[in-house]
Amino acid sequence: MAADETKGEQALGSRAPQFIKARRVLHLSWQVGVFIVGLAVVVAGVIMLPLPGPGWLVIFGGMAIWATEFVWAQLVLRWTKRKVTEATQKALDPKVRRRNIILTSVGLVIIAVLAGVYVWKFGFEMPWKIKE
C-alpha cells in the first residue's frame, strides 16, 4: 500500500476501466476525450468568471474531470484541497475571526459615515448629476 493510500487518498494515475487501459489506442482515445471534455468545462468556468455564474466551481469541476486521467491534475487538486483545508482552519481560529469581525465593522462604519456625509452635502442626487 502506497503512502498516499494510507492517508485516504487514491493512488495517482488513470481511472479508466481496465478493458480501456489494456488497449493502447483505446486508452489514448479515452484520454483525448477526457481532456476535451475537461477543457470545455474549464473554458466555460473561465467565461463565467466575469459573468454571473459559479465560475471557480465550474473550473474546479473541469480539473476534477481531468484528474480522472492525468496525474498533474490529480496533484493540482490535492494541493488545492490542502490549501482550502488550511484556509478553513485558519478562518475558524477565534483570534482571526475576531479580527475579521472588527475590521468588517470598522469598514462598515467608515462607509456609513462617508455615505452620510455625501447625502448631507448633496442629498440623494446621483454623483454624475451633481452640477457643482
C-alpha positions as CSV (number, residue, x, y, z in Angstrom):
1,M,0.0,0.0,0.0
2,A,1.4,3.4,-1.0
3,A,1.8,6.2,1.5
4,D,-0.9,8.3,-0.3
5,E,-3.4,5.5,0.1
6,T,-2.8,5.3,3.8
7,K,-3.9,8.9,4.2
8,G,-7.2,8.2,2.5
9,E,-6.1,9.5,-0.9
10,Q,-6.3,7.3,-4.0
11,A,-3.2,6.3,-5.9
12,L,-2.2,8.5,-8.8
13,G,-2.9,7.6,-12.4
14,S,-5.7,6.8,-14.8
15,R,-9.1,5.7,-13.5
16,A,-10.2,4.4,-16.9
17,P,-11.9,0.9,-16.9
18,Q,-9.4,-1.9,-17.2
19,F,-10.5,-3.0,-20.7
20,I,-9.7,0.5,-21.9
21,K,-6.3,0.6,-20.3
22,A,-5.4,-2.7,-21.8
23,R,-5.6,-1.3,-25.4
24,R,-3.2,1.5,-26.1
25,V,-5.1,3.2,-28.9
26,L,-8.4,3.0,-27.0
27,H,-6.8,4.4,-23.8
28,L,-5.2,7.2,-25.8
29,S,-8.6,8.0,-27.4
30,W,-10.2,7.9,-23.9
31,Q,-7.6,10.4,-22.6
32,V,-8.1,12.7,-25.5
33,G,-11.9,12.6,-24.9
34,V,-11.4,13.3,-21.2
35,F,-9.1,16.2,-22.0
36,I,-11.5,17.8,-24.4
37,V,-14.5,17.4,-22.0
38,G,-12.4,18.8,-19.1
39,L,-11.2,21.7,-21.3
40,A,-14.7,22.6,-22.3
41,V,-15.8,22.7,-18.7
42,V,-12.7,24.8,-17.7
43,V,-13.3,27.2,-20.6
44,A,-17.0,27.5,-19.5
45,G,-15.8,28.3,-16.0
46,V,-13.4,31.0,-17.2
47,I,-16.2,32.6,-19.2
48,M,-18.3,32.6,-16.1
49,L,-15.7,34.4,-14.0
50,P,-16.7,37.9,-15.1
51,L,-20.4,36.9,-15.8
52,P,-23.0,35.7,-13.3
53,G,-22.4,32.1,-12.5
54,P,-20.2,29.8,-10.4
55,G,-17.0,30.3,-12.4
56,W,-14.5,28.9,-9.9
57,L,-16.7,26.0,-9.0
58,V,-17.0,25.0,-12.7
59,I,-13.2,25.4,-13.2
60,F,-12.6,23.0,-10.3
61,G,-15.2,20.7,-11.8
62,G,-13.2,20.6,-15.1
63,M,-10.0,20.0,-13.1
64,A,-11.8,17.1,-11.4
65,I,-12.7,15.7,-14.8
66,W,-9.0,15.9,-15.9
67,A,-8.0,14.3,-12.6
68,T,-9.7,11.1,-13.6
69,E,-6.9,10.6,-16.1
70,F,-4.0,12.9,-15.6
71,V,-1.5,12.8,-12.7
72,W,-0.7,16.5,-13.0
73,A,-4.4,17.4,-12.5
74,Q,-4.6,15.0,-9.5
75,L,-1.6,16.7,-7.9
76,V,-3.1,20.2,-8.5
77,L,-6.4,19.1,-6.9
78,R,-4.6,17.6,-3.9
79,W,-2.7,20.8,-3.4
80,T,-5.9,22.9,-3.8
81,K,-7.8,20.7,-1.3
82,R,-4.9,21.0,1.2
83,K,-4.8,24.8,0.8
84,V,-8.6,25.1,1.2
85,T,-8.5,23.0,4.3
86,E,-5.7,25.1,5.8
87,A,-7.5,28.3,5.0
88,T,-10.7,27.0,6.5
89,Q,-8.9,26.0,9.7
90,K,-7.2,29.4,9.8
91,A,-10.5,31.2,9.3
92,L,-12.1,29.3,12.1
93,D,-9.4,30.4,14.6
94,P,-11.1,32.6,17.2
95,K,-8.4,35.3,17.1
96,V,-8.7,35.5,13.3
97,R,-12.5,35.6,13.4
98,R,-12.5,38.3,16.0
99,R,-10.0,40.4,13.9
100,N,-12.1,39.9,10.8
101,I,-15.3,40.9,12.5
102,I,-13.6,44.0,13.9
103,L,-12.2,45.0,10.5
104,T,-15.5,44.4,8.8
105,S,-17.3,46.5,11.5
106,V,-14.8,49.4,11.1
107,G,-15.1,49.3,7.3
108,L,-18.9,49.4,7.5
109,V,-18.8,52.3,9.9
110,I,-16.4,54.2,7.6
111,I,-18.7,53.5,4.6
112,A,-21.8,54.6,6.6
113,V,-20.1,57.9,7.6
114,L,-18.9,58.6,4.0
115,A,-22.4,57.9,2.7
116,G,-23.9,60.1,5.4
117,V,-21.6,63.0,4.5
118,Y,-22.4,62.6,0.9
119,V,-26.2,62.6,1.5
120,W,-25.8,65.6,3.9
121,K,-23.8,67.6,1.3
122,F,-25.6,66.6,-2.0
123,G,-28.8,64.9,-1.0
124,F,-30.0,61.9,-2.8
125,E,-28.5,63.1,-6.1
126,M,-26.5,60.8,-8.3
127,P,-22.8,61.7,-8.5
128,W,-22.9,62.2,-12.3
129,K,-25.8,64.6,-12.0
130,I,-24.2,67.0,-9.5
131,K,-23.7,70.4,-11.1
132,E,-21.1,71.9,-8.6
